[in-house]
Amino acid sequence: MRNKIRIANAGGFWGDDLDVLRRQLEGGAVDYISSDFLAEVTMSILRKQQLKNESLGYVTDFVDQIVDVADLMKQKGVRMITNAGGINPIGCARKILSELSKKGISLKIAVVDGDNIIDRIDEFYPAAADFKNMDTGESFELISQNLQSANIYLGVPPLLKALESGADLILAGRVTDTSVTMAPMIHELGWQLDDWDKLAAGLIAGHIIECGAQSTGGNFTDWQKVERWDNMGYPIVEMNKNGEFTVYKHENTGGLISVDTIREQLVYEMGNPAQYISPDVVADFSHLQLEQVAENKVSVKNAKGYPSTPYLKVSMAFEDGYKATSSIVISGGRVLNKAQEFEKIFWQRLNTDYLKKNTEFVGYNACHQHLAEHIDPNEILLRLSVYDTDTEKIKKFSMSIAPLILSGPPGVAVTGGRARMQQVITYWPTLVPKSSIISKVHILDDNGEVQEQYDIASVLGNEREMVTPVRKVAETKQAYADDKRITVPLRKICLARSGDKGDTVNIGVLARSKEVYAFMKTALTAEYVSTMFAGISKGKVTRFEIDNLMALNFLLEEALDGGGTKSLMIDAQGKTDASALLNQEIKIPEKILSSVLEAESQNKGMKTGV
């Protein structure tokens, strides 16, 4: 067993920089490389590809990526683990082996599957699982006839078996984003599958690096502090056997790693910070300690974990109508008034009822709506969208934008032809008992034939039902009533990052000083944020406090017009909501601002920690 292991990330989504894998290999010493390609909607995209061509269903970009560096991986003794197999990991492995044979390179590949249950629904429903929507409680009967994809989030057990084979590349389908980082740690450091605190450390490390450059300066609130954006450095974790780890990047690369970049990534797509659920462990973020130990190097320790639950999450997607979007550029004087008149003319002429329709003024307030400050732009992209189950209505919409160009006010520029009708695929999260799921590991030879095959049980015997404790919400106290106040935008005193899960947006807000955090807990209530986002978030707003990170996490329900591909919003994933919040002004005690300046001074000396 090793005492420590270095795992580098080489991509956080399908479409990320394909050169990163080579840069991580050439930039310095690492033991493993992990890469995450799959989002919820990606699975349905892969399913569509496979229905057109049964040999597809995997991330085709990865084939070129791995073939390019396979010889270098072998030379350096670096192993890779990824979910690029999508819904056809064996097909992906065989394509890789075929391409490698042309170059005379041999690579041992182990394939993990068993997550794709689209053709086996009757085995589980209704006897073993009711497949109700875990967010809304809706019945599976509503979507069962339109189901397009169904993939279980597998955990580390099959990945560990694949690692035992000595494979150079472990190619999986739908496993959790964090498990591709956790599995090598467990395998190399000798952790047991009930070492809850260590498993939680592995999960947290995986969460930090799973989104690639998001932890090395990408999407960072204080982006101006990133001195270089070329040759962007991607994160590497060095995990110690005791569960303490550091996050860093290769030298002479762009980007930035600081306590704040790591804090921001920790709150990304977070729900309850005390119960971050995975198939292998329930992690508690509320005890973590972060410290800047060197330039572009942050240590993380004191992770806490609890037994996993008896269930696995299933990511389903179903056909759910159609949508289309048209747009034109409008320019000239009084451009907002002109765009509003175009909007009125368009919908009046169309004279059709749709299940949903939306108008956005891009360049004025499309992302932030009423939270955007008033400006007088020179041009606006008028974006018009509809959703319906009637294809004839969608076709009528698609043909209605062009006539505006010659029969409306002047100053119009064409941006494209008729709108393309898109099939809407909607996300359906649900659960299945672990006892129902057996995953598989296949060891392939150089010709892509299965040499060995193993069935891996999902139940480990140490699971337990999770009980959500009753949260005590502290009463708001006006502790600064007599202090002199000044008005500042929230970004002066806070950082923030937002993410999405279905139709819910999370906004993690991080204080720039301890004094700011104490003030935030009294002033930035769930009611305050709910009022701020009124009209954008149509559901309830929940707040979680994360004292150790000086952070508040807000969950804004019904904030994404259905979420994913069903949404007609230009920002269908709520990525800009953090910026919208930070742009809002708030009255603060004057002395609070001086604490921010003092904390900033300490940060420059790299003595900061939370």
Steps between C-alpha positions, in 0.01 A plus 500: 500500500614855427504785748378754247369520145480778238191516279468759225178611334493526120152635432173589668243451222456382142635794302784591737854567375618177336867602530485487881567127519837539326583811706431316825726214390784722382479764773633295790471178696152354562384146578146506359290720276125522529256666263126568521301529176140430597220733606135397536403623154810340343358152552195573286721653229708182495182291486382694193834436332481131577147470360633634170816289513510211747882504508496849661376620841838604643705822508665489158738786584663286767611238245725752323613642834617171651650362179715813476659446843484124556872448438587785738274352769678168471845664519408692815306217662190718537158335513174666396142463620204668329127477426549572129341163418156659528232240418734283292831465689593170333445657159720791603773265624497300178526816291799614706672162468438499124660843461792407725572186299562720196776673697641179642414599858358259759281628781327282757139615541243406764138595436240572768131485408164391636378855552291516182156353580291655221419158357442340842242729661248215540753314718481776759163667462278468691625203703834643617465875446217748450728742307308803625667836441717561806466879464127535431352169618325453163406150388717312250182418305504858369815442296544123468380487138737778391813385679815543294789428737548359850841477661594412855775694677736216594754544777854376558461116541517412126774759445707337775465161334610654170804656668597163647539367145796730441326668206662814360158646418180447697212599275161535666148601417291698750694506826489792743717799411703455818548122487754516216725691742408305814564151361877537441538642851324205659693256283846646558472624860336190642187671627212280609152561368382598847782750566232769482715805569761393245237418240348842563842658444522315169154616400580861588826484307308361203240775529771765495669375185208343309416825318851555372615862492207614717730441799806661338359844424223426252166665583671666798328811639832687526601405145723807476739333744575229244820629339515243217222336302725332242618141555230472766603282791259225600477366857702220658428344838770348717317281749670367811411168658347679801245685284669841495577636156627794300374648174753646258582532129810453291758779512511762224134458413220755493222531752494543876453274802413671826283440802232707326508307171466177699224642721304603193529155344399331826161677498440431129183293445475443874182414686517433872873546583473254788357226276674479162372161385689252283461123454806441721482754782300795627749785538477789744664821378432692821829411674748551217812709559670674207842664504720664238828315551688635196434695185230315303479228765222452755474234769167345600443295813244393760246341264219313673301214355209272583368168362351498154131440442337180365413676172658604173391804303364446151527771237211461258402713202176499304359656184299802601380709206685744275646848511645756262685830532529790255697822533577824318736786580334837556712816502477878499354762732248410770590140429321352805173667404548378144570143617191506720293615203644216287404257777143631502472487119639145483268338753196688366565383145571145608172491696555146631478358851802301616556295814798732565644803327778738595651830388851608598695816428859380470738785571254664734369256765465148355701326772416707807150628407377757755828473693692659211579871528338731247721577201449653157658249262573569134373159394292217643468139387128435517466133592157337464429143610205260517427153636210271411407140423337600169760497221277707270506784752878482516525510120274807488727674750810413297362672191386816678823682582621576146204720398590741781820597322327696222171582671605656828709789632851556352846403622457122485780252429433138409668235718387185323225322312188330627511363851575130534249288689667312785379192683482578872656241729410552865699375799331262748705418815396197698631217722545124486601265785865396490389141554351500148817605319791285387768680302752331271872525435643375168872455436572523128787365294676697224233392252217628716382157605392441860767295681349519848166617636388569857164575660523760776232539766401854593404415859801496734307419818583820689233727352240670714195716450584867520306713744494869422532692828267786574685820415495776755485834325646778710283808546617809318648753738583857410835511678618807309199729541698797634795478261548741212405329175618530143357353180717257303442227242507157663810404299698747714450278802419158351589247234242268347447210261179348368408164353195294412324176580187457291276803554688615811787749513752504781686821577791466740595835652839526671604778736827682447560528876373361830331833573321488166380146569355600837315782325384277211339256741278779630436688176508247215202290601302258288218755496739771378625285211147381420386860469807588292430219252122534503367414155815306415465242778136391522551250782634515852851612591696303761817618674779287645781639715857373457689675779837334433501631142341833596230419247125495456343264247163592352276259309256681271227264383309531171755748373595357159172474308504122536879468475728338245378479143139584592587852609451792259739719700831605344669401828324168546747386768505808721874549455464880500277520808800538731608808304145637515503474878847652535397801291226594745568776750469461875542733794776385734667636811798707391742303716409181310672631188824565688503132609492400133801716422688347794414146387615584147834616636544172684411304187787664312734360763347152456429466871132451456298197593144406583 
